[in-house]
């Protein structure tokens, strides 16, 4: 009896600690299928309806809208197709930049959303952000300057089979997983080697290939189910393995949250009062996208949980956009003040470069994109930055000496 009483006390105490602690991560123990939401999930069946910005698009309207952006603003954007989903839906990304695109040193930024198909607030955000950036160029000095200094890539929907699981005309039966029943945020190669990967899913392979072809410096991946900025690492707690730029991440997250709270003092408080957290301090996961890109691609990526409800009711879409639109734009600007960045200096006598030093005991020299078909950006651990053009060199693997070390670059 004493043992039973002790066990009961332990269980009760544990439950009390959880109740007074942080809200559990929404993807910690996901249900097999998300329940149908009673909220309004109105659908736009035409472009005209979608431009009212009070509903979600059908799949056909989504594709039509992305093509409409490219056709309406041909000098500002280009529509890329990353590939197709398991069921053959398009994986689309809109590339946006200013008209004077002659600056080789303009950094590349990536937004993407809804790799969990039922977390659709970000899907709406990304479409509206595309429209805002394009329609404001030339009339808003702030956005004009941003586009003239930045290459922006926006992938609104990473898991279309999950979002349109119930058919192309509704998101009401959207679900977390792709058509193979796989959680795409547990399906990236694990940089820390703790969990083996069975099969890389088609959608993730397309994203990895696309990122490899570019030199993205900063990105964010939009989710839903909570309101919190989730910075790396996800695989470890901050006590176990703090990210080298943790202090910078915290300041970036504060700026995002503080700006939102100018519009709503109650937002971004359902996980903790700060509105941001290191991923592993919230809940440790393996095979996530954030850790993969931060580790392997010299890319600073943040996970944004942008609404406490995964399937945000359409009656709340405009309110949430007003709350976060400025923060979403300001986050892109962070690419111009990255940690350890120095002003661009490109000496004309630079020859060849490599991706990693062979000597693991010293800081790495990085080059991206690698493999490359043309220009490559070089960064040394001591602040030197270079860009060279390999377009006229033959394909092959080059073993090179940089700052006394042997490095490698692959020319396609």
VENHUQUI-V256190 format. One record per pair of residues at least 6 apart in sequence whose C-alpha atoms are under 8 Angstrom apart, sorted by sequence separation. I is the first residue (numbers start at 1). J is the second residue. If there is no record, write none. Layout:
i=I j=J
i=I j=J
This chain:
i=44 j=50
i=50 j=56
i=84 j=90
i=85 j=91
i=114 j=120
i=137 j=143
i=138 j=144
i=164 j=170
i=165 j=171
i=166 j=172
i=177 j=183
i=178 j=184
i=190 j=196
i=236 j=242
i=261 j=267
i=268 j=274
i=269 j=275
i=293 j=299
i=294 j=300
i=357 j=363
i=370 j=376
i=379 j=385
i=400 j=406
i=401 j=407
i=50 j=57
i=70 j=77
i=83 j=90
i=84 j=91
i=113 j=120
i=136 j=143
i=137 j=144
i=164 j=171
i=166 j=173
i=176 j=183
i=177 j=184
i=189 j=196
i=190 j=197
i=260 j=267
i=268 j=275
i=293 j=300
i=294 j=301
i=357 j=364
i=369 j=376
i=378 j=385
i=379 j=386
i=399 j=406
i=400 j=407
i=69 j=77
i=70 j=78
i=82 j=90
i=83 j=91
i=114 j=122
i=136 j=144
i=163 j=171
i=165 j=173
i=166 j=174
i=189 j=197
i=233 j=241
i=268 j=276
i=293 j=301
i=356 j=364
i=357 j=365
i=368 j=376
i=369 j=377
i=377 j=385
i=378 j=386
i=399 j=407
i=400 j=408
i=70 j=79
i=81 j=90
i=82 j=91
i=83 j=92
i=113 j=122
i=114 j=123
i=164 j=173
i=165 j=174
i=188 j=197
i=233 j=242
i=355 j=364
i=356 j=365
i=367 j=376
i=368 j=377
i=377 j=386
i=378 j=387
i=399 j=408
i=81 j=91
i=82 j=92
i=113 j=123
i=133 j=143
i=137 j=147
i=163 j=173
i=164 j=174
i=165 j=175
i=187 j=197
i=233 j=243
i=355 j=365
i=356 j=366
i=367 j=377
i=368 j=378
i=377 j=387
i=398 j=408
i=399 j=409
i=44 j=55
i=50 j=61
i=81 j=92
i=82 j=93
i=163 j=174
i=189 j=200
i=232 j=243
i=257 j=268
i=290 j=301
i=354 j=365
i=355 j=366
i=356 j=367
i=367 j=378
i=376 j=387
i=377 j=388
i=397 j=408
i=398 j=409
i=42 j=54
i=43 j=55
i=44 j=56
i=45 j=57
i=67 j=79
i=80 j=92
i=81 j=93
i=162 j=174
i=163 j=175
i=187 j=199
i=188 j=200
i=290 j=302
i=354 j=366
i=355 j=367
i=366 j=378
i=367 j=379
i=375 j=387
i=376 j=388
i=397 j=409
i=398 j=410
i=42 j=55
i=43 j=56
i=44 j=57
i=45 j=58
i=66 j=79
i=79 j=92
i=80 j=93
i=113 j=126
i=162 j=175
i=163 j=176
i=187 j=200
i=290 j=303
i=354 j=367
i=355 j=368
i=365 j=378
i=366 j=379
i=375 j=388
i=376 j=389
i=397 j=410
i=398 j=411
i=41 j=55
i=42 j=56
i=43 j=57
i=44 j=58
i=47 j=61
i=79 j=93
i=80 j=94
i=112 j=126
i=133 j=147
i=162 j=176
i=165 j=179
i=187 j=201
i=232 j=246
i=353 j=367
i=365 j=379
i=366 j=380
i=375 j=389
i=376 j=390
i=396 j=410
i=397 j=411
i=41 j=56
i=43 j=58
i=46 j=61
i=79 j=94
i=80 j=95
i=111 j=126
i=162 j=177
i=231 j=246
i=355 j=370
i=365 j=380
i=374 j=389
i=375 j=390
i=395 j=410
i=396 j=411
i=45 j=61
i=78 j=94
i=79 j=95
i=162 j=178
i=188 j=204
i=364 j=380
i=365 j=381
i=374 j=390
i=375 j=391
i=395 j=411
i=396 j=412
i=44 j=61
i=47 j=64
i=77 j=94
i=78 j=95
i=161 j=178
i=162 j=179
i=184 j=201
i=187 j=204
i=364 j=381
i=373 j=390
i=374 j=391
i=394 j=411
i=395 j=412
i=47 j=65
i=77 j=95
i=78 j=96
i=159 j=177
i=160 j=178
i=161 j=179
i=231 j=249
i=257 j=275
i=363 j=381
i=373 j=391
i=374 j=392
i=393 j=411
i=394 j=412
i=77 j=96
i=159 j=178
i=182 j=201
i=184 j=203
i=231 j=250
i=257 j=276
i=76 j=96
i=77 j=97
i=184 j=204
i=254 j=274
i=76 j=97
i=254 j=275
i=390 j=411
i=76 j=98
i=253 j=275
i=254 j=276
i=75 j=98
i=76 j=99
i=253 j=276
i=70 j=94
i=75 j=99
i=130 j=154
i=229 j=253
i=354 j=378
i=353 j=378
i=66 j=92
i=250 j=276
i=63 j=90
i=66 j=94
i=126 j=154
i=229 j=257
i=126 j=155
i=127 j=156
i=126 j=156
i=125 j=156
i=124 j=156
i=123 j=156
i=122 j=156
i=123 j=157
i=94 j=130
i=350 j=386
i=352 j=388
i=351 j=388
i=374 j=411
i=96 j=134
i=270 j=308
i=350 j=388
i=371 j=409
i=372 j=410
i=373 j=411
i=98 j=137
i=345 j=384
i=346 j=385
i=347 j=386
i=370 j=409
i=371 j=410
i=372 j=411
i=373 j=412
i=227 j=267
i=228 j=268
i=238 j=278
i=345 j=385
i=346 j=386
i=370 j=410
i=371 j=411
i=372 j=412
i=109 j=150
i=111 j=152
i=117 j=158
i=227 j=268
i=228 j=269
i=237 j=278
i=342 j=383
i=344 j=385
i=345 j=386
i=346 j=387
i=370 j=411
i=371 j=412
i=107 j=149
i=108 j=150
i=109 j=151
i=110 j=152
i=111 j=153
i=112 j=154
i=113 j=155
i=114 j=156
i=115 j=157
i=116 j=158
i=117 j=159
i=226 j=268
i=227 j=269
i=228 j=270
i=237 j=279
i=238 j=280
i=341 j=383
i=342 j=384
i=344 j=386
i=365 j=407
i=367 j=409
i=106 j=149
i=107 j=150
i=108 j=151
i=109 j=152
i=110 j=153
i=111 j=154
i=112 j=155
i=113 j=156
i=114 j=157
i=115 j=158
i=116 j=159
i=117 j=160
i=120 j=163
i=192 j=235
i=227 j=270
i=228 j=271
i=236 j=279
i=237 j=280
i=238 j=281
i=340 j=383
i=342 j=385
i=106 j=150
i=107 j=151
i=108 j=152
i=109 j=153
i=110 j=154
i=111 j=155
i=112 j=156
i=113 j=157
i=114 j=158
i=115 j=159
i=117 j=161
i=118 j=162
i=159 j=203
i=226 j=270
i=227 j=271
i=234 j=278
i=235 j=279
i=236 j=280
i=237 j=281
i=106 j=151
i=108 j=153
i=110 j=155
i=111 j=156
i=112 j=157
i=113 j=158
i=114 j=159
i=117 j=162
i=118 j=163
i=158 j=203
i=226 j=271
i=231 j=276
i=233 j=278
i=234 j=279
i=235 j=280
i=236 j=281
i=354 j=399
i=98 j=144
i=112 j=158
i=116 j=162
i=117 j=163
i=229 j=275
i=230 j=276
i=231 j=277
i=232 j=278
i=233 j=279
i=234 j=280
i=354 j=400
i=359 j=405
i=101 j=148
i=116 j=163
i=117 j=164
i=228 j=275
i=229 j=276
i=230 j=277
i=231 j=278
i=232 j=279
i=233 j=280
i=234 j=281
i=237 j=284
i=353 j=400
i=358 j=405
i=100 j=148
i=227 j=275
i=228 j=276
i=229 j=277
i=230 j=278
i=231 j=279
i=232 j=280
i=236 j=284
i=352 j=400
i=353 j=401
i=354 j=402
i=357 j=405
i=358 j=406
i=98 j=147
i=99 j=148
i=114 j=163
i=228 j=277
i=230 j=279
i=234 j=283
i=235 j=284
i=353 j=402
i=357 j=406
i=358 j=407
i=97 j=147
i=98 j=148
i=234 j=284
i=235 j=285
i=352 j=402
i=357 j=407
i=96 j=147
i=97 j=148
i=98 j=149
i=234 j=285
i=235 j=286
i=356 j=407
i=97 j=149
i=98 j=150
i=234 j=286
i=354 j=406
i=355 j=407
i=356 j=408
i=97 j=150
i=118 j=171
i=354 j=407
i=355 j=408
i=97 j=151
i=234 j=288
i=353 j=407
i=354 j=408
i=355 j=409
i=96 j=151
i=97 j=152
i=353 j=408
i=354 j=409
i=95 j=151
i=96 j=152
i=118 j=174
i=234 j=290
i=235 j=291
i=353 j=409
i=95 j=152
i=96 j=153
i=117 j=174
i=118 j=175
i=119 j=176
i=233 j=290
i=234 j=291
i=76 j=134
i=95 j=153
i=117 j=175
i=118 j=176
i=232 j=290
i=233 j=291
i=94 j=153
i=95 j=154
i=116 j=175
i=117 j=176
i=232 j=291
i=263 j=322
i=264 j=323
i=93 j=153
i=94 j=154
i=116 j=176
i=117 j=177
i=263 j=323
i=69 j=130
i=73 j=134
i=93 j=154
i=94 j=155
i=115 j=176
i=116 j=177
i=117 j=178
i=69 j=131
i=93 j=155
i=116 j=178
i=232 j=294
i=261 j=323
i=92 j=155
i=93 j=156
i=260 j=323
i=91 j=155
i=92 j=156
i=260 j=324
i=69 j=134
i=92 j=157
i=259 j=324
i=91 j=157
i=260 j=326
i=91 j=158
i=116 j=183
i=259 j=326
i=260 j=327
i=56 j=124
i=91 j=159
i=116 j=184
i=259 j=327
i=298 j=366
i=91 j=160
i=115 j=184
i=116 j=185
i=221 j=290
i=232 j=301
i=90 j=160
i=115 j=185
i=231 j=301
i=232 j=302
i=257 j=327
i=89 j=160
i=231 j=302
i=256 j=327
i=89 j=161
i=230 j=302
i=231 j=303
i=255 j=327
i=256 j=328
i=229 j=302
i=230 j=303
i=85 j=159
i=87 j=161
i=229 j=303
i=230 j=304
i=256 j=330
i=53 j=128
i=85 j=160
i=86 j=161
i=229 j=304
i=230 j=305
i=256 j=331
i=85 j=161
i=228 j=304
i=229 j=305
i=227 j=304
i=228 j=305
i=227 j=305
i=228 j=306
i=226 j=305
i=227 j=306
i=252 j=331
i=219 j=299
i=221 j=301
i=223 j=303
i=224 j=304
i=225 j=305
i=226 j=306
i=227 j=307
i=217 j=298
i=218 j=299
i=219 j=300
i=220 j=301
i=221 j=302
i=222 j=303
i=223 j=304
i=224 j=305
i=225 j=306
i=226 j=307
i=227 j=308
i=217 j=299
i=218 j=300
i=219 j=301
i=220 j=302
i=221 j=303
i=222 j=304
i=223 j=305
i=224 j=306
i=225 j=307
i=226 j=308
i=252 j=334
i=216 j=299
i=217 j=300
i=218 j=301
i=219 j=302
i=220 j=303
i=221 j=304
i=222 j=305
i=223 j=306
i=224 j=307
i=225 j=308
i=226 j=309
i=34 j=118
i=220 j=304
i=222 j=306
i=223 j=307
i=224 j=308
i=225 j=309
i=226 j=310
i=212 j=297
i=224 j=309
i=225 j=310
i=211 j=297
i=224 j=310
i=223 j=310
i=224 j=311
i=197 j=287
i=195 j=286
i=248 j=339
i=86 j=178
i=87 j=179
i=194 j=286
i=195 j=287
i=86 j=179
i=86 j=180
i=245 j=339
i=190 j=286
i=191 j=287
i=190 j=287
i=189 j=287
i=190 j=288
i=186 j=285
i=188 j=287
i=189 j=288
i=122 j=222
i=186 j=286
i=187 j=287
i=188 j=288
i=191 j=291
i=122 j=223
i=186 j=287
i=187 j=288
i=188 j=289
i=190 j=291
i=191 j=292
i=121 j=223
i=122 j=224
i=185 j=287
i=186 j=288
i=187 j=289
i=190 j=292
i=120 j=223
i=121 j=224
i=185 j=288
i=186 j=289
i=189 j=292
i=119 j=223
i=120 j=224
i=185 j=289
i=188 j=292
i=191 j=295
i=59 j=164
i=119 j=224
i=191 j=296
i=108 j=214
i=110 j=216
i=119 j=225
i=108 j=215
i=109 j=216
i=114 j=221
i=116 j=223
i=60 j=168
i=107 j=215
i=108 j=216
i=109 j=217
i=110 j=218
i=111 j=219
i=112 j=220
i=113 j=221
i=114 j=222
i=115 j=223
i=59 j=168
i=60 j=169
i=107 j=216
i=108 j=217
i=109 j=218
i=110 j=219
i=111 j=220
i=112 j=221
i=113 j=222
i=114 j=223
i=58 j=168
i=59 j=169
i=107 j=217
i=108 j=218
i=109 j=219
i=110 j=220
i=111 j=221
i=112 j=222
i=113 j=223
i=58 j=169
i=111 j=222
i=58 j=170
i=91 j=203
i=58 j=171
i=218 j=332
i=56 j=171
i=86 j=202
i=85 j=202
i=86 j=203
i=218 j=335
i=84 j=202
i=85 j=203
i=217 j=335
i=84 j=203
i=83 j=203
i=84 j=206
i=83 j=206
i=45 j=169
i=82 j=206
i=82 j=207
i=43 j=169
i=43 j=170
i=43 j=171
i=82 j=210
i=41 j=171
i=41 j=172
i=37 j=172
i=36 j=172
i=36 j=173
i=34 j=173
i=34 j=174
i=34 j=175
i=33 j=175
i=34 j=176
i=33 j=176
i=215 j=368
i=214 j=368
i=215 j=369
i=214 j=369
i=213 j=369
i=212 j=369
i=213 j=370
i=212 j=370
i=213 j=371
i=212 j=371
i=213 j=372
i=215 j=377
i=122 j=306
i=121 j=306
i=121 j=307
i=146 j=333
i=121 j=310
i=120 j=310
i=121 j=311
i=119 j=310
i=120 j=311
i=121 j=312
i=118 j=310
i=119 j=311
i=120 j=312
i=118 j=311
i=124 j=317
i=121 j=317
i=125 j=321
i=129 j=325
i=26 j=225
i=26 j=226
i=125 j=325
i=25 j=226
i=109 j=332
i=109 j=335
i=107 j=335
i=107 j=336
i=105 j=344
i=23 j=270
i=24 j=271
i=23 j=271
i=22 j=271
i=23 j=272
i=22 j=272
i=28 j=283
i=25 j=282
i=24 j=282
i=25 j=283
i=56 j=314
i=24 j=283
i=55 j=314
i=22 j=282
i=54 j=314
i=55 j=315
i=54 j=315
i=55 j=317
i=54 j=317
i=53 j=317
i=54 j=318
i=53 j=318
i=41 j=311
i=41 j=312
i=41 j=313
i=42 j=314
i=39 j=312
i=40 j=313
i=41 j=314
i=37 j=311
i=39 j=313
i=40 j=314
i=40 j=315
i=105 j=387
